Amino acid sequence: MSYVNCIVLCETVWVLESAYDYGRKEIADTLERILSTHEIEVEDSEMTLAALQDYRRSLPTA
């Protein structure tokens, strides 16, 4: 099992945005996949899921 802290998740978002030009929806989808992986334990998972929900709610609607 791997452990990921919140700073690593923030850095992941930054890299996906700045280096790979991921959009906000792609980033949210990627984070969701990371958070749902059973082999990965995320620091303060409840807070992280709540933050992801807030991030998704802030996405522009088409």
N, C-alpha and C positions, 0 to 999 in steps of 0.2 A: 504494500500500500504506500502511496506517495502522499505527502502533506504539502498543501499550498496555502501560504498566508495571503492576507488581503493585499499587501503591497505587490506581491507577484501578480495578482489579478489586475491591479491597476496598471502595472507595467505592461502586461499583456494587451490591455486595451490601447495603451499608448502606442505600442509597436504595431498593432493591427491597423490603427488609424494612420500613423505617420509613415511607416515603412511599406505597408501593404495596401494602403488606400481602401481599407474596408469601410463600408458605410455603417451607420449606427445599427441597422437591422441585422447585418451580417455579424457585427460584433456581439449583439445580444444573443443571436443564435449560437455563436461559438461559445460564449460563456455558459449558455444553458447546457450545451453538450458537455463541457468540462464539469459543470456542477452535477450532472446526472451520471457521470462515470463512477461506477462503484469502486474502482481501484484508486480513486483520488479522494482524500479527505481535505476539506476546505476549512480554514480557520473561521470560526463563528458563522457556520453555514446558514443559520436563520437570518442573520443580518445581511449576509451576502445575497441570499434569495430575495429579501425585501428590497435591497438596492437594485438588483436586476429587474424586479417588477417596476420600480420607479423609473429606471432607465428605459424600459419598454414603453411605459406610459408617456414618456417625454418624446417618443418618436413622432415625427410628423405624419399626419394621416393623409392618404392620397385621395 
